[in-house]
Amino acid sequence: MNPMVAKLIVLALLLAGLILVLAAILRRRQRVLSVGGCQGQAGRYQRQSDVWRLIPTSKNHWTRHEIVLSRGNYRVGRAQGNDIVLDCRFVSREHAVFRVASGWLVLLGSELHSPIFVRCSGASKFRKLGASEEFRFDTGDLLSFNSPDGGMVFQVVPGGREEGRW
């Protein structure tokens, strides 16, 4: 084979590899920038708080106590090894992972094992989050584990005292 042709082939392969790497970086960046939430509502996506509270609603038949989350990741489920253990038949052993960082409470979609339903403040219906969907909560959003009718519904509110951390 001609040495010049071999060099062109190697150069083309390197360029193709570089393009694939850049495309992967752009896809990841777009995914991070498009964390789901309730777009189009006034007041959305302003930095909130480094402490978030999950307040049981009147529909919550399984737990009456408030859950306070400060900075960090929290695994939620029925199993004893989770950071937050909810003894409820509607919650799976490893149900979901939440992160509090940079003023936001985010449900990490890549860790989502079982159904989560959310209802944005002002909306009339819950919607089921996709398996790989990440969701950024805002003041007044509602969160339900497994089913909005299952009696495990929380209102999400920023702020609170950190010493009440779960």
N, C-alpha and C positions, 0 to 999 in steps of 0.2 A: 504494500500500500504506500502511496505517496506520502511522505512526511508532512507535507502541507495539508493534505486532506485529513490526516490523523489529528493534527493540531486543531483544525476547524471542527471536527467531530467532538473533541474534548471540550473545546470552547463552547460549543452548542449545548453539550450536556451540563456544563457548569452554569450556563445562563438559564437553562430550563430548571435546574435545581434552585437557583436563586429566585426565580419567578415563583416557584412553588412555596418556598419559605416566606416570601413577601405576601403571597396570597393568604397563607395560613395566619400570618400576623394580622393582616387586615380583617379577616373573618373574626378572629378573636377580639380585636378592638371593637368591631361593630357589635359583637355580642355583648361586650361589656357596656358599651354606650347605649345599647337598647334594652337594658334591664327593664322588664315589664313593670307596669303599674297602671295608673289610671290617667293616661294622657288626655290632655284637653280640658282638664278641670282647673279652675282658678286656684292658685296657691300651691299647686303641686310642684314637687321637686325643688323646694327650698330647704336648706339644711335645717334639720329638726333638733335632735337631741342625742346625747350619748347614753341616755337611759330611756328605755321604753317599757311600757306596761301593757300587759294583756289582761284586760278586765273582763271577767265573766259577765255575759249578758243575762237577761231574765230567762232566756231560752236554755241556759246552761244548767243541765240537771246533774252533771258529773262532778263538777268542782265549783266551789264557791269562793276560792281564794284567788287573789290577784297574783300574776307572775310578773316579776320585775327583772328586766334584762339590762345589763350594762355592757360595756365593750367586750367583745369576744364572740366565739362561736358556741352554739348551744344545740346539742343533739336532743331531739324530743321523741319520745315513744313510750311504750308500755314496759320495756325491758329495764331491769335494774341498773344496767351500765350506762344509761343515758344521763345527760346533764339534768334534764327535766323529765321526770317520770309521771305519766298521766295514766292512772289505773282506770281505763275505760275501754269497753269493747269496740268502740269506734276508732281507736287509735292503734296502729300496728306496733310491733315490737321496736322497729326503728323507723319512725314515721317521716321525720324531716330534720333539716338543719337550718338554723337561723343564725345570722351574723349581725352584730351591732358594730358599726364602724363608720367613722366620718360623718356622724350625725344621722345615720340611717339604720333602719331595721330591714334586712333583706332576707327573703327566703331563698336559699341556695338551691336552684333547680337541679344541679348535677347530683345533689344528694337526696332528691325527692324519691322516696320509696313507695308511698301510698298517696291516695288522693288528698288534695288540699283544695278548699274552695275559698274564694275571696269575694267580698262585695265592697266596692269602692264607696266611700261616703257620698251620699247623694244618689247612688244607683239603686235600682229597684230589685235587681236579681243577683244572686251569687253566680260566679263562673268558676269552672274547674280549671286549675292550672295544669299545663302540660308537663310531662315527665321531665323535660330538660329546661323548663321555663323558670327563670328567676323573677322574683317579684319584689319590688321596693314598696314598702308600706308607707302610708301617710296618715295624718291625724284622722281618726274616725273610721278608718277602714275596718271591715269585719273579717274575721278569720274563722274557718270551720275545718276541723279535722274529719275527713272521710265523707261527711254528709251534712249539709246545712240543717237538715231535719233531725239529725242524730243527737242533738242536745249538747254539743261541745262547741259552743260559739263564743268567741272573744272579740271585744272591741279593742283596737290597737290605738294607743295614745302615747305620744312622746312626753318625756319628763317624769320626774319622780325622784325618790331618794335612793341613792345607791346602796345604803346599808340594808335595804330590804331585798337585795339581790337574791335570786333563786338559789 
